[in-house]
Amino acid sequence: MAGDPAARGLADDCAVLEFGGEALVLTHDTMVEGVHFLSQQSAEDVAWKLVASNMSDLAAKGAEPIGVLLSYQLGPDDAAFLRGLQDALTHYGAALLGGDTVSASGPRTFGLTAIGKATHRPVPARSGARPGDRVWITGPVGRAMLGLDALRSGNGDSTFYRRGQALLKEGQELAPLVTAMMDVSDGVLLDAKRLADASGMTIDLTRKAIPIAAPEERRDEALSWGEDYELLFTTSPGAVLPIAAHPIGTVCERVENALLLDGSAPPERLGYEHN
């Protein structure tokens, strides 16, 4: 199943399709009402989030966006959704290339396939981390968590939940340097474990070194919260980064646990699991 090399064993953020002298980077995300967004949430913000989550996958490959295909369930707020879609596509420099619409009852479901072009070969993967590599993250986690709190309460800044930013430029700058890279979509602990598993390594994170946007008493919650779209990556020990980033751990030979936190087994819940 999925034996084509382009699928990367279904263990990466994207498929990478090599042809001629280019590499297409392909990714697809689905969002379900009540699971990935609130029923009362603005349709413009839902459209933005759908695009941004896919663009973040392209960022983890250092890819340049080309366009998207949209699967859309019709509803009462189609015009607002299209406004948000246009805003997001303009922001990220991607074109709407086509897709499909459907009428259905029940919670609404949207899907988006994003197509990008690699800016560096080989295209970064989750699977390249090596013993001795340093582990980095581009910025703090927990901002989307606080944004959702603000959206639900009606108090505070909900921007980072409603309109998260994919780090395309940063991904392109890092692509020639990293040994492995992915975006933080389901929690930094869970995603670090996924990177370690894909590489056949163990990653040991320093808990207090991981930057958080939340109060310190919510650190554990922030470490297991996703949708911040930060880039998690590994480099050789002496690498000089082209952007600002935070060193948060090291890669070592595989032991019993793929992920360690301060040298010990991590908590049972690492992040958001898709059941």
Secondary structure, 3 states (H helix, E strand, C coil): CCCCHHHHHHCCCCEEEEECCEEEEEEEEEEEECCCECCCCCHHHHHHHHHHHHHHHHHCCCEEEEEEEEEEECCCCHHHHHHHHHHHHHHHCCEEEEEEEECCCCCCEEEEEEEEEECCCCCCCHHHCCCCCEEEECCCECHHHHHHHHHHHCCCCCHHHHCCCCCHHHHHHHCCCCCEEEECCCCHHHHHHHHHHHHCEEEEECHHHCCECCCHHHHHHHHCCCCCCCEEEEECCCCCCCCCCEEEEEEEECCCCCEEECCECCCCCCCCCCC
